[in-house]
């Protein structure tokens, strides 16, 4: 696994500067493969999922082709959801930071169309949009295709899942013949292969070829965390497990610097290692880590390559790695020389799906854990101090101290020697804070995630592409009913008789509310109404977003199912 530097990829100097600002140390494996072929002008099918760096893999070559002086629309990227469209637009804008005169506009359902039209008229060269809304603009002629030279389909399989197949085909068939067509998809179902066959010219397929890997025998835990509590959770794990030496991996140089600062600010002996360090600094950091003066080495994957330290007790995946192989390399830094090792992964939001894929690919077990509470930490700290206290009692002469305490207890009537001991313990343990993290629930099991997600083994196979289907799809009904307590069931007054398909409902719910299609559960469609499951925590937001929405041109009404249809 050789790291490819961005400056080896013949990129525009302004993009290189932006990439440096974003803290990327090296191209991710999919970027290393996909960027050069796109720069050559070839059509590309990229097999990669979220978290692999796929957005920059198509965003960088796209930016190199945009002519900032031409204020006509030059490229469209299609995305399955509003959330992704915004995310992709943001990433491309960050990459275009030093390229003046480039305008990127996300376009999705649920947003005021007049505002979008104004944006489109204002010299937008790149549109990132959901298929339904892009079609809408094409019909209104507010999107004109004559200058479009590049089209990208991001998460093509997800667009298929959401019922956008026909829309994708319509859009592609209206674009100029002379164009570059790039498609990214995590999986390649037959419909997606057909699209590639019909609308691409001799495409190059790029994917990260997976090697057979030996996964080290290391205990692997993971925690679901919020971005704001990541540092706190890592510190709790450090306090709880007290590893003498540990390595924390981050995906960017910027994140390495930030984490080092946060850890040092909290009194931990941490140092960072990344590609910006000169050899001398690197040697100093490694020397300090080997000697134990630095307890936590915070590093990027590239910088940590070749580090050979035997007694690393814990590895932290502070960021989830961009490649399955990196995961294996990372956790292999611990558990060496026959010693026990432990690996902790902190996942935020949808990264849990990336971790599930890692678990599947590595054929390993990553165990969900509840975040340790402050009470847990207090108990452990107390236990450690008490161990030291017992050693002192056994090994040293404490007569002087006993005399001091005896004198104090005699003077103060209200105070016993037990009170004094308790107060000293409190002093030794330091400040206690209020618990700001909900520690009551363990992370979800990665195996169970398949039941929640729309991709992978389940789901696709069960779909009826002809549009006619009965009741549930994608998942076996018994399971849905009995085990999905964290899902809320919503009722919508539209069904088969109104010519809608489950994909239309899925597309509308995800597109309007911004939740990922993967989070939508089963969709039970009947003659005149449908039940759709969404995570309970998002139910109200979905209902709000679905107010005044039309599906297939029809006004709909959505409400909580309140046990209807169960
Ligand atoms: P994506 O797979 O496009 O959703 O990207 C996942 C995350 O990785 C985003 O936050 C990107 O900014 C980040 N990223 C993309 N390329 C790199 C890279 N070469 N090194 C580090 N982070 C990256």
Boltz pocket constraint, residues with backbone or C-beta under 6 A from the ligand:
constraints:
  - pocket:
      binder: B
      contacts: [[A, 23], [A, 24], [A, 25], [A, 26], [A, 27], [A, 28], [A, 31], [A, 49], [A, 50], [A, 51], [A, 52], [A, 53], [A, 54], [A, 55], [A, 56], [A, 91], [A, 251], [A, 252]]
      max_distance: 6.0
